[in-house]
Amino acid sequence: MPDLADGWASGWSGLLAVLVLAAVSLAGAHWAHRMTSVAPGVITSWPWLSGWDPSEHALSRFHARWYPATVVFLAFDVEMLFMYPWVLVVADVGLSAVVEMFVFLGVLLLAVLWASREGAFEWQ
């Protein structure tokens, strides 16, 4: 009896299995998309203002006075990112951790005072 592994179908069976698997995967992804998609309507077609028409273009420019305020917000936000792990280790490290945090806050305060002196917070 001839061995099927030596026949012509043995080379194509792997390719056929991959193609069937790809087709089943695509059909499953399409089915999942169809089952979970929401029909577009007035409220769901605009992602802001509960479906109202926007009053300005989405890519409109902001006034330059907002950029310094944004940078200051990011500086204080990053400060909080540094303070969360500090809170976890301050009891173990001791006084040196407290001194290091106050040095960090002092440098941040100096940066805010410098920005204030340069007029970064003036709304003209």
Secondary structure, 3 states (H helix, E strand, C coil): CCCHHHCCHHHHHHHHHHHHHHHHHHHHHHHHHHHHCCCCCHHHHCCCHHHCCCCCCCCCCCCCCHHHHHHHHHHHHHHHHHHHHHHHHHHHHCHHHHHHHHHHHHHHHHHHHHHHHCCCCCCC
